[in-house]
Amino acid sequence: MTGKAVTLIAIVILVAFLCTAGCTTQPSATVTTDDNTNITLLVYSGAGLKKAMTEIGEVFTENYGIGVDYTFAGSGTLITQMDLSRKGDVFIPGGTPDYRIAQEKDLVEEPGYVAYHVPVIAVQKGNPHNITSVNDFARPGLKIALGGVNTTAIGRAGDKLFQKLGILDAVEANVVLRAPTINEVVVAMNMGTADAALLTLDQINPGTMDTIDIPQENGLTLIVPIGATTFTEHPDAAQKFVEFVTSDEGKAIFAKHGFPTYPDPAYMGIEP
C-alpha cells in the first residue's frame, strides 16, 4: 500500500468518526426547566417582607442550587409590574387582599400561606402624646404616618378601619406621610418625624417605638400568601420555592424575623 493510500484511508476513517460523533445524542448545554438547575427565579415580594425573604432566598439557593432574584415594592406596584411585563415566577404580597387582586387579573395560581402580618399602633418611645387607640389618630395636631392606600396592604386596611369608625377625613388631615412601602413609615418613626403610625409587629424597632395593640375584631390582621405566577417559564422551580417558603423551615425564618406563622391559634378567626 502506497503512502498516499494510507493517508487517504486515515482521512476517511477520521471523517467517519467525526460524523458518527456528531450524530450521537449529547447532554444539552442548556439546562432544562425540569432539571431545576442553573435557573434564577424572579420573585415579586412585598417590601415589608424583605428581611425574611432575603434570608429565605439564600437558604433556598444553598439547598437546591436555584438562584433567587427579588423585586421588592408595595404590593400594588408589584401587581402593575407583573401585569405589564408578564415575566417572573412567584408573588408574595403583604396580605391576601392584594393576592386576590392578582388572581382576578389571572396573574397567579392558588396560594399557600406563610405567616401573619399583625398591625399595631406604633408610637414614639414613652408615648409622649398618650395615644391609646386608632381613634386618637383623628386628634388635631398629631403627625401620622401611613402606608399608601394603593400600594400597601396595611395602608388599605387602615383606611377601611378609619372609614368604619367615621374618622377617615380627620385622620387624613393629620397625615404627614403616605408612603409607597411600609419601610418609609418605619424610617419616619425612627427619625421622630411622625408621632404615630400603623406598622406590623415585625417592623417595630423597640429602641425608638412603643406599641399599642389593635383589637382583633377590627380585622386588620393579614395572612401572607405566596404562589407561582401563571406565566412562569420555570413552573417546577417556582413551585419548589413556594413549597419551601410554606414549609416548617421557611416559616421558621419568618418567625425569626418577628412574624407569627400560619396557622396560629391566636389568629384562628382570621380567614385568608
VOZAGU-290752 format. One record per residue: residue number from 1; x, y, z of N, C-alpha, C in turn. Coordinates in steps of 0.02 Angstrom, whole numbers. Example, Ala and Ser with C-alpha at 12.3 -4.5 7.8 and 13.67 -1.06 7.14 Angstrom:
<pts>
   resi     n_c1     n_c2     n_c3    ca_c1    ca_c2    ca_c3     c_c1     c_c2     c_c3
      1      660     -284      390      615     -225      390      660     -165      390
      2      642     -112      354      684      -53      357      645        2      394
</pts>
This chain:
<pts>
   resi     n_c1     n_c2     n_c3    ca_c1    ca_c2    ca_c3     c_c1     c_c2     c_c3
      1       43      -60        0        0        0        0       44       62        0
      2       29      108      -45       70      169      -50       57      215        8
      3      102      262       17       93      312       71       31      354       60
      4       16      370       -4      -43      410      -18     -106      372        0
      5     -106      306      -14     -166      266        3     -177      263       77
      6     -122      254      115     -128      252      188     -156      318      214
      7     -130      372      185     -155      439      207     -228      447      192
      8     -251      426      132     -321      432      112     -366      391      158
      9     -344      328      173     -384      286      217     -390      318      287
     10     -336      347      310     -338      379      377     -386      437      378
     11     -386      476      322     -432      533      319     -504      510      319
     12     -519      457      280     -588      430      277     -611      406      345
     13     -566      370      381     -584      345      448     -597      403      495
     14     -555      455      491     -564      513      536     -630      549      522
     15     -646      558      457     -709      591      440     -768      550      464
     16     -765      484      455     -819      440      477     -829      445      553
     17     -773      448      589     -777      454      662     -810      520      684
     18     -789      574      650     -817      640      668     -891      642      653
     19     -914      614      598     -985      614      581    -1025      574      631
     20     -997      516      650    -1031      474      699    -1038      511      765
     21     -983      545      785     -986      582      849    -1037      637      845
     22    -1043      670      788    -1090      725      780    -1162      701      784
     23    -1175      639      767    -1243      612      767    -1262      581      833
     24    -1214      575      880    -1229      546      945    -1266      596      989
     25    -1318      575     1025    -1355      619     1069    -1312      637     1129
     26    -1303      702     1140    -1262      727     1195    -1306      766     1243
     27    -1287      770     1308    -1323      814     1355    -1322      885     1330
     28    -1380      918     1332    -1385      987     1307    -1346     1034     1352
     29    -1313     1082     1321    -1276     1133     1360    -1324     1179     1396
     30    -1387     1184     1372    -1438     1225     1405    -1480     1180     1451
     31    -1478     1194     1515    -1513     1152     1563    -1588     1163     1558
     32    -1627     1111     1557    -1699     1118     1552    -1730     1138     1618
     33    -1791     1163     1614    -1826     1184     1674    -1836     1126     1722
     34    -1848     1066     1694    -1861     1008     1736    -1802      991     1781
     35    -1741     1010     1760    -1682      994     1800    -1678     1037     1862
     36    -1712     1095     1860    -1711     1142     1917    -1640     1163     1936
     37    -1595     1165     1887    -1528     1190     1899    -1512     1245     1850
     38    -1464     1286     1869    -1445     1344     1827    -1505     1388     1811
     39    -1552     1390     1857    -1612     1432     1849    -1608     1487     1902
     40    -1629     1547     1884    -1638     1600     1932    -1710     1623     1929
     41    -1745     1617     1985    -1814     1637     1990    -1819     1712     2003
     42    -1869     1744     1975    -1885     1813     1991    -1946     1813     2036
     43    -1937     1838     2097    -1990     1837     2147    -2011     1909     2161
     44    -2076     1922     2154    -2105     1987     2172    -2126     1984     2245
     45    -2095     2024     2287    -2107     2021     2359    -2125     2089     2388
     46    -2175     2089     2432    -2191     2149     2469    -2131     2175     2506
     47    -2122     2241     2506    -2062     2271     2537    -2057     2255     2611
     48    -2114     2249     2645    -2113     2235     2716    -2088     2165     2734
     49    -2080     2123     2683    -2057     2054     2694    -1983     2046     2678
     50    -1949     2101     2664    -1882     2098     2635    -1832     2058     2677
     51    -1829     2070     2741    -1779     2036     2782    -1789     1960     2782
     52    -1851     1939     2793    -1864     1867     2795    -1853     1835     2726
     53    -1877     1868     2673    -1872     1839     2607    -1800     1838     2582
     54    -1760     1887     2600    -1689     1886     2580    -1654     1826     2609
     55    -1666     1813     2673    -1634     1754     2704    -1661     1689     2674
     56    -1726     1687     2661    -1755     1627     2631    -1723     1614     2562
     57    -1713     1666     2523    -1682     1657     2457    -1612     1627     2463
     58    -1574     1651     2511    -1506     1625     2521    -1507     1551     2540
     59    -1551     1533     2587    -1555     1463     2609    -1581     1418     2553
     60    -1630     1442     2516    -1658     1403     2461    -1605     1390     2408
     61    -1567     1440     2390    -1514     1430     2340    -1461     1381     2365
     62    -1444     1386     2428    -1395     1339     2457    -1422     1268     2456
     63    -1486     1260     2469    -1516     1192     2473    -1527     1161     2404
     64    -1548     1202     2356    -1572     1174     2292    -1532     1197     2231
     65    -1486     1244     2239    -1447     1267     2182    -1485     1309     2133
     66    -1542     1335     2154    -1584     1378     2112    -1577     1449     2137
     67    -1558     1495     2092    -1548     1564     2112    -1615     1600     2123
     68    -1613     1652     2162    -1673     1692     2176    -1656     1766     2172
     69    -1689     1801     2126    -1686     1874     2122    -1753     1903     2145
     70    -1750     1961     2177    -1811     1991     2203    -1825     2059     2172
     71    -1889     2074     2167    -1912     2142     2159    -1953     2158     2221
     72    -1929     2204     2262    -1963     2225     2323    -1998     2291     2311
     73    -2062     2293     2327    -2101     2355     2319    -2167     2346     2355
     74    -2208     2399     2354    -2276     2392     2379    -2314     2344     2335
     75    -2362     2309     2364    -2398     2257     2328    -2434     2284     2266
     76    -2462     2344     2270    -2497     2372     2213    -2449     2385     2155
     77    -2390     2408     2171    -2338     2420     2120    -2317     2354     2088
     78    -2310     2302     2129    -2289     2237     2102    -2341     2208     2055
     79    -2405     2215     2073    -2458     2190     2029    -2457     2225     1962
     80    -2446     2290     1962    -2441     2327     1899    -2382     2303     1858
     81    -2325     2292     1890    -2266     2267     1854    -2279     2199     1824
     82    -2309     2154     1861    -2324     2087     1835    -2372     2091     1776
     83    -2423     2133     1784    -2475     2138     1732    -2446     2165     1667
     84    -2400     2212     1672    -2371     2242     1612    -2317     2197     1580
     85    -2276     2166     1621    -2219     2129     1594    -2234     2056     1578
     86    -2280     2026     1617    -2294     1954     1611    -2229     1914     1614
     87    -2185     1935     1658    -2122     1900     1671    -2116     1889     1746
     88    -2079     1838     1765    -2069     1824     1836    -2103     1759     1855
     89    -2089     1737     1917    -2105     1668     1936    -2148     1660     1999
     90    -2141     1706     2047    -2176     1697     2112    -2197     1765     2137
     91    -2255     1767     2172    -2281     1828     2202    -2295     1816     2275
     92    -2269     1859     2319    -2284     1855     2390    -2297     1926     2416
     93    -2360     1946     2422    -2377     2013     2448    -2385     2012     2523
     94    -2403     2070     2551    -2411     2076     2623    -2476     2047     2650
     95    -2524     2032     2606    -2587     2006     2630    -2629     1978     2574
     96    -2679     1939     2592    -2722     1906     2542    -2764     1953     2501
     97    -2784     2013     2525    -2823     2057     2480    -2785     2074     2416
     98    -2721     2087     2421    -2681     2102     2361    -2672     2040     2318
     99    -2666     1982     2350    -2659     1921     2310    -2723     1908     2270
    100    -2780     1922     2300    -2844     1912     2264    -2848     1958     2204
    101    -2822     2019     2210    -2821     2064     2153    -2780     2034     2096
    102    -2722     2005     2114    -2680     1973     2063    -2715     1913     2033
    103    -2753     1875     2074    -2790     1818     2047    -2844     1841     1998
    104    -2879     1895     2014    -2931     1920     1970    -2903     1941     1903
    105    -2839     1960     1902    -2806     1979     1839    -2773     1919     1806
    106    -2783     1859     1834    -2754     1797     1808    -2678     1800     1805
    107    -2649     1828     1858    -2576     1834     1862    -2544     1779     1903
    108    -2583     1747     1948    -2554     1699     1995    -2599     1638     2003
    109    -2566     1583     2025    -2601     1521     2040    -2629     1522     2111
    110    -2658     1466     2133    -2684     1461     2201    -2627     1468     2251
    111    -2638     1503     2307    -2583     1517     2353    -2575     1465     2408
    112    -2516     1467     2439    -2505     1437     2504    -2499     1494     2554
    113    -2499     1478     2618    -2499     1530     2670    -2440     1521     2716
    114    -2411     1578     2736    -2346     1577     2769    -2348     1603     2841
    115    -2375     1663     2849    -2369     1698     2913    -2425     1749     2919
    116    -2424     1785     2975    -2473     1839     2987    -2437     1906     2989
    117    -2467     1954     2955    -2447     2024     2962    -2494     2054     3013
    118    -2469     2067     3074    -2511     2090     3129    -2501     2165     3140
    119    -2548     2206     3119    -2541     2278     3128    -2546     2298     3202
    120    -2506     2347     3220    -2508     2377     3287    -2501     2452     3278
    121    -2520     2488     3329    -2506     2560     3330    -2435     2570     3355
    122    -2395     2603     3315    -2327     2621     3337    -2326     2693     3359
    123    -2298     2706     3418    -2293     2774     3444    -2220     2786     3464
    124    -2203     2850     3471    -2135     2866     3493    -2122     2838     3563
    125    -2060     2821     3577    -2041     2790     3640    -2068     2831     3699
    126    -2101     2798     3745    -2131     2831     3803    -2200     2857     3791
    127    -2224     2853     3728    -2291     2875     3709    -2306     2945     3735
    128    -2267     2995     3714    -2275     3063     3741    -2342     3095     3727
    129    -2379     3071     3677    -2444     3101     3661    -2502     3060     3690
    130    -2485     3010     3731    -2536     2971     3765    -2588     2943     3717
    131    -2565     2912     3664    -2610     2881     3615    -2630     2812     3641
    132    -2695     2797     3639    -2719     2734     3666    -2755     2690     3615
    133    -2778     2720     3559    -2814     2680     3508    -2810     2716     3441
    134    -2834     2683     3388    -2833     2715     3323    -2879     2776     3321
    135    -2928     2780     3366    -2971     2839     3367    -2931     2902     3381
    136    -2875     2895     3417    -2834     2953     3432    -2798     2980     3370
    137    -2795     2941     3316    -2764     2965     3254    -2801     3026     3226
    138    -2863     3035     3248    -2904     3091     3225    -2895     3154     3268
    139    -2856     3147     3322    -2847     3204     3367    -2808     3260     3332
    140    -2833     3321     3332    -2799     3376     3298    -2728     3386     3323
    141    -2682     3398     3277    -2613     3414     3295    -2565     3356     3293
    142    -2590     3294     3291    -2545     3236     3287    -2517     3230     3216
    143    -2457     3202     3212    -2425     3188     3147    -2426     3112     3136
    144    -2462     3092     3085    -2474     3021     3072    -2439     2999     3008
    145    -2407     2941     3010    -2376     2912     2950    -2412     2847     2933
    146    -2430     2840     2869    -2468     2781     2847    -2441     2756     2780
    147    -2452     2691     2768    -2436     2663     2702    -2486     2686     2651
    148    -2465     2688     2588    -2509     2708     2534    -2568     2662     2526
    149    -2626     2691     2510    -2687     2652     2502    -2683     2607     2441
    150    -2652     2630     2388    -2649     2592     2326    -2586     2550     2319
    151    -2541     2555     2367    -2478     2519     2361    -2463     2472     2418
    152    -2495     2480     2476    -2480     2437     2533    -2544     2407     2561
    153    -2538     2344     2582    -2596     2309     2611    -2618     2342     2676
    154    -2570     2362     2718    -2588     2392     2782    -2617     2462     2773
    155    -2595     2498     2722    -2624     2563     2708    -2697     2558     2689
    156    -2712     2508     2647    -2781     2497     2626    -2824     2474     2684
    157    -2798     2427     2724    -2836     2401     2781    -2849     2456     2833
    158    -2799     2499     2844    -2807     2553     2892    -2862     2601     2871
    159    -2864     2619     2808    -2915     2666     2785    -2985     2636     2791
    160    -2991     2571     2780    -3057     2539     2788    -3079     2544     2861
    161    -3031     2535     2907    -3049     2540     2978    -3067     2612     2996
    162    -3029     2661     2973    -3044     2732     2987    -3114     2750     2960
    163    -3129     2725     2901    -3195     2739     2872    -3250     2706     2913
    164    -3238     2645     2936    -3287     2610     2977    -3300     2648     3042
    165    -3247     2678     3069    -3254     2716     3132    -3278     2787     3122
    166    -3284     2808     3059    -3307     2876     3043    -3256     2930     3054
    167    -3191     2912     3052    -3139     2961     3066    -3091     2970     3008
    168    -3108     2944     2949    -3061     2944     2893    -3037     3015     2876
    169    -3082     3062     2869    -3063     3130     2850    -3020     3163     2903
    170    -3038     3153     2966    -2999     3183     3020    -2929     3154     3024
    171    -2922     3088     3013    -2856     3057     3012    -2815     3083     2954
    172    -2847     3088     2896    -2810     3110     2836    -2783     3181     2846
    173    -2819     3222     2884    -2795     3290     2897    -2731     3290     2938
    174    -2718     3236     2974    -2658     3231     3015    -2600     3194     2981
    175    -2613     3166     2923    -2562     3125     2890    -2506     3169     2861
    176    -2445     3155     2883    -2387     3192     2858    -2348     3149     2808
    177    -2364     3085     2804    -2330     3040     2757    -2377     2985     2734
    178    -2385     2978     2668    -2418     2920     2638    -2364     2886     2596
    179    -2336     2833     2622    -2276     2803     2592    -2293     2747     2543
    180    -2254     2740     2489    -2266     2686     2441    -2251     2617     2469
    181    -2208     2613     2519    -2197     2549     2554    -2197     2562     2629
    182    -2204     2509     2667    -2206     2515     2740    -2138     2535     2768
    183    -2085     2521     2730    -2017     2536     2754    -2007     2611     2766
    184    -2037     2653     2724    -2031     2726     2733    -2067     2749     2796
    185    -2121     2714     2814    -2156     2730     2876    -2112     2715     2936
    186    -2076     2658     2932    -2029     2640     2986    -1975     2694     2993
    187    -1949     2719     2938    -1898     2771     2940    -1925     2834     2974
    188    -1987     2852     2957    -2017     2912     2987    -2023     2905     3062
    189    -2041     2846     3085    -2047     2835     3157    -1978     2834     3190
    190    -1930     2803     3158    -1862     2801     3186    -1832     2871     3192
    191    -1848     2914     3144    -1820     2982     3143    -1860     3031     3185
    192    -1920     3010     3209    -1960     3054     3250    -2000     3105     3212
    193    -2007     3096     3146    -2045     3144     3106    -2120     3130     3107
    194    -2140     3074     3138    -2211     3059     3147    -2222     3039     3220
    195    -2281     3057     3246    -2298     3040     3315    -2323     2969     3321
    196    -2357     2945     3268    -2387     2879     3271    -2395     2852     3200
    197    -2402     2786     3196    -2410     2754     3130    -2443     2687     3140
    198    -2469     2661     3084    -2489     2591     3082    -2431     2551     3053
    199    -2403     2505     3092    -2350     2461     3070    -2370     2389     3086
    200    -2327     2343     3069    -2338     2273     3088    -2285     2253     3139
    201    -2301     2201     3177    -2256     2180     3232    -2184     2172     3210
    202    -2175     2143     3151    -2107     2129     3127    -2068     2192     3111
    203    -2101     2250     3104    -2068     2312     3085    -2050     2356     3145
    204    -2070     2336     3204    -2060     2379     3263    -1987     2380     3285
    205    -1962     2440     3296    -1896     2450     3325    -1905     2468     3398
    206    -1893     2421     3444    -1906     2434     3515    -1863     2489     3544
    207    -1809     2507     3510    -1766     2561     3535    -1796     2630     3525
    208    -1841     2636     3475    -1869     2702     3461    -1946     2704     3467
    209    -1977     2646     3473    -2050     2643     3472    -2079     2601     3528
    210    -2138     2621     3549    -2181     2579     3590    -2241     2558     3547
    211    -2277     2507     3569    -2334     2483     3529    -2398     2479     3570
    212    -2453     2486     3535    -2519     2478     3565    -2557     2428     3521
    213    -2583     2377     3552    -2618     2325     3514    -2683     2352     3484
    214    -2701     2325     3427    -2765     2340     3395    -2809     2279     3404
    215    -2869     2287     3432    -2913     2229     3444    -2924     2188     3380
    216    -2923     2122     3387    -2931     2077     3331    -2997     2089     3293
    217    -3048     2110     3331    -3113     2120     3298    -3112     2176     3246
    218    -3059     2217     3248    -3054     2270     3197    -3032     2242     3129
    219    -3010     2180     3129    -2998     2145     3066    -2940     2170     3025
    220    -2887     2196     3057    -2830     2221     3018    -2777     2168     3006
    221    -2777     2115     3045    -2726     2063     3037    -2733     2030     2968
    222    -2676     2023     2935    -2675     1995     2867    -2635     1930     2865
    223    -2655     1884     2822    -2617     1823     2811    -2573     1834     2749
    224    -2509     1814     2755    -2462     1822     2700    -2467     1761     2654
    225    -2488     1771     2591    -2493     1715     2543    -2433     1714     2495
    226    -2424     1657     2463    -2372     1652     2411    -2394     1603     2358
    227    -2379     1618     2295    -2397     1573     2241    -2357     1587     2179
    228    -2356     1538     2134    -2321     1545     2070    -2363     1589     2023
    229    -2329     1623     1978    -2365     1661     1927    -2392     1615     1874
    230    -2441     1638     1837    -2471     1598     1784    -2427     1598     1721
    231    -2377     1641     1719    -2335     1647     1660    -2263     1627     1672
    232    -2248     1595     1729    -2180     1575     1743    -2154     1528     1689
    233    -2090     1537     1671    -2057     1492     1624    -2023     1434     1661
    234    -2027     1435     1728    -1995     1383     1768    -2045     1357     1820
    235    -2099     1325     1798    -2152     1306     1845    -2130     1258     1900
    236    -2086     1211     1883    -2063     1163     1934    -2022     1198     1988
    237    -1975     1240     1966    -1934     1276     2014    -1975     1326     2055
    238    -2022     1359     2022    -2065     1407     2057    -2106     1371     2111
    239    -2133     1313     2094    -2173     1276     2144    -2129     1251     2201
    240    -2067     1232     2185    -2021     1210     2237    -2007     1267     2286
    241    -2000     1328     2259    -1989     1386     2302    -2049     1400     2346
    242    -2109     1397     2317    -2170     1408     2355    -2175     1357     2412
    243    -2160     1294     2396    -2164     1241     2447    -2112     1251     2501
    244    -2053     1278     2483    -2002     1291     2533    -2023     1347     2580
    245    -2050     1400     2552    -2070     1457     2594    -2125     1437     2642
    246    -2171     1393     2620    -2226     1373     2663    -2210     1312     2706
    247    -2148     1287     2701    -2127     1230     2742    -2110     1253     2812
    248    -2099     1205     2857    -2079     1222     2926    -2014     1262     2926
    249    -1968     1244     2881    -1904     1280     2879    -1913     1352     2856
    250    -1955     1362     2805    -1968     1430     2782    -2004     1471     2834
    251    -2054     1441     2867    -2092     1477     2918    -2048     1495     2977
    252    -1999     1452     2993    -1954     1466     3049    -1913     1529     3036
    253    -1897     1541     2972    -1860     1603     2955    -1906     1663     2965
    254    -1968     1657     2946    -2016     1712     2959    -2022     1725     3034
    255    -2027     1672     3074    -2033     1679     3147    -1971     1715     3174
    256    -1913     1698     3148    -1850     1730     3169    -1853     1805     3159
    257    -1890     1827     3108    -1894     1898     3092    -1957     1931     3121
    258    -1989     1898     3169    -2042     1931     3207    -2113     1918     3183
    259    -2123     1871     3136    -2190     1856     3111    -2220     1797     3148
    260    -2282     1802     3171    -2318     1741     3191    -2330     1700     3128
    261    -2320     1634     3132    -2325     1593     3073    -2394     1559     3068
    262    -2413     1545     3007    -2479     1516     2991    -2475     1440     2993
    263    -2525     1407     3024    -2581     1435     3063    -2560     1445     3136
    264    -2594     1491     3170    -2580     1506     3240    -2647     1511     3276
    265    -2657     1473     3330    -2721     1476     3366    -2741     1546     3388
    266    -2691     1589     3399    -2707     1658     3421    -2743     1697     3367
    267    -2738     1674     3304    -2769     1711     3248    -2817     1666     3208
    268    -2847     1618     3243    -2890     1570     3209    -2951     1604     3177
    269    -2970     1662     3202    -3028     1697     3173    -3012     1733     3109
    270    -2947     1736     3091    -2927     1771     3030    -2929     1723     2971
    271    -2969     1739     2922    -2977     1696     2863    -2934     1724     2805
    272    -2908     1678     2763    -2869     1702     2705    -2912     1747     2659
</pts>
